Amino acid sequence: MLYCNCMAQILFGTAGIPISTQPPTTIDGIQRIAALGLGCMELEFVRGVYLDEANAYLVSAAAEESGVKLSAHAPYFINFNAHEPRKLRASQGILLKAARTAAWCGAHSLVFHAGFYLGDEPQAAYRTIKQYLAEVVAQLKEDDVDIWLRPEVSGKVSQFGTVTEIADLCAELEMLAPCIDFAHWHARNNGQFNTYAEFVSVVEEFRHRLGTVAVDRLHMHISGIAYNAKGEQKHLVLKESDLHYTELLKALKDCGVGGTVICESPNLEDDALLLQESYRALPNG
């Protein structure tokens, strides 16, 4: 029997500022999200943390005034399974900086890619990633930085980040909660996990491992995606992809999922609005 939380609410938004934002600044992007009737936005620090403390506080104020919920995505160049100590320490520094800045912005969560296997057995990679992430968590707690670190379900078979790995990591470390990228998981499994029952199974694995409270505040990525046997290749517009997004949205509603959905499709706000409208059109219960 599916769990139904009739009070669950999902906010929809974009990865970065909407394409239609003019001028194309972060604060204008937040205001554009609100004008479009969307509810959230992910700050893209993927190529570097571009905000200093003073400007981060301005972003926080703009989000609060606009009623837009923020998250952030850490730089791509993080690998907590790197084989060189200097790269491990650099990864820790990058995540710490991104977390502090995201918190100044008022973001509730910081999404990141945990690392690559680099030929290691998955269990060995898991132990290394957990060790170095635990040190980051300890430092953030010491510094009173209030933010959820969200390791992301990854889209390539060479990357750490299966559903089970992410659930295990979040169960074992404080301050961690999952980012479920349904397109990534679909691509990583070469076209599987594209049915209502499979989408439900992903949600229920996280509920089983992390509790209902985690499902009440999930952070999710949804987009169209191209893939091959090695996993994801690039994001696509939803209607140009094979992702059964209406079945996914129905699974989220039937499972009583709450939280945020960030759209990473190339047309950003168009697909974010499509997801929001499709979700709201679904019957309750």
Rosetta blueprint (number, residue, H / E / L):
1 M L
2 L L
3 Y L
4 C L
5 N L
6 C L
7 M L
8 A L
9 Q L
10 I E
11 L E
12 F E
13 G E
14 T E
15 A E
16 G L
17 I L
18 P L
19 I L
20 S L
21 T L
22 Q L
23 P L
24 P L
25 T L
26 T H
27 I H
28 D H
29 G H
30 I H
31 Q H
32 R H
33 I H
34 A H
35 A H
36 L H
37 G L
38 L L
39 G L
40 C E
41 M E
42 E E
43 L E
44 E E
45 F L
46 V L
47 R L
48 G L
49 V L
50 Y L
51 L L
52 D L
53 E H
54 A H
55 N H
56 A H
57 Y H
58 L H
59 V H
60 S H
61 A H
62 A H
63 A H
64 E H
65 E H
66 S H
67 G L
68 V L
69 K E
70 L E
71 S E
72 A E
73 H E
74 A L
75 P L
76 Y L
77 F L
78 I L
79 N L
80 F L
81 N L
82 A L
83 H L
84 E L
85 P H
86 R H
87 K H
88 L H
89 R H
90 A H
91 S H
92 Q H
93 G H
94 I H
95 L H
96 L H
97 K H
98 A H
99 A H
100 R H
101 T H
102 A H
103 A H
104 W H
105 C L
106 G L
107 A L
108 H L
109 S E
110 L E
111 V E
112 F E
113 H L
114 A L
115 G L
116 F E
117 Y L
118 L L
119 G L
120 D L
121 E L
122 P H
123 Q H
124 A H
125 A H
126 Y H
127 R H
128 T H
129 I H
130 K H
131 Q H
132 Y H
133 L H
134 A H
135 E H
136 V H
137 V H
138 A H
139 Q H
140 L H
141 K H
142 E H
143 D L
144 D L
145 V L
146 D L
147 I L
148 W E
149 L E
150 R E
151 P E
152 E E
153 V L
154 S L
155 G L
156 K E
157 V L
158 S L
159 Q E
160 F L
161 G L
162 T L
163 V H
164 T H
165 E H
166 I H
167 A H
168 D H
169 L H
170 C H
171 A H
172 E H
173 L L
174 E L
175 M L
176 L E
177 A L
178 P L
179 C E
180 I E
181 D E
182 F H
183 A H
184 H H
185 W H
186 H H
187 A H
188 R H
189 N L
190 N L
191 G L
192 Q L
193 F L
194 N L
195 T L
196 Y H
197 A H
198 E H
199 F H
200 V H
201 S H
202 V H
203 V H
204 E H
205 E H
206 F H
207 R H
208 H H
209 R H
210 L H
211 G L
212 T H
213 V H
214 A H
215 V H
216 D H
217 R L
218 L E
219 H E
220 M E
221 H E
222 I E
223 S L
224 G E
225 I E
226 A E
227 Y E
228 N E
229 A L
230 K L
231 G E
232 E E
233 Q E
234 K E
235 H E
236 L E
237 V L
238 L H
239 K H
240 E H
241 S L
242 D L
243 L L
244 H L
245 Y H
246 T H
247 E H
248 L H
249 L H
250 K H
251 A H
252 L H
253 K H
254 D H
255 C L
256 G L
257 V L
258 G L
259 G E
260 T E
261 V E
262 I E
263 C E
264 E L
265 S L
266 P L
267 N L
268 L L
269 E H
270 D H
271 D H
272 A H
273 L H
274 L H
275 L H
276 Q H
277 E H
278 S H
279 Y H
280 R H
281 A H
282 L L
283 P L
284 N L
285 G L
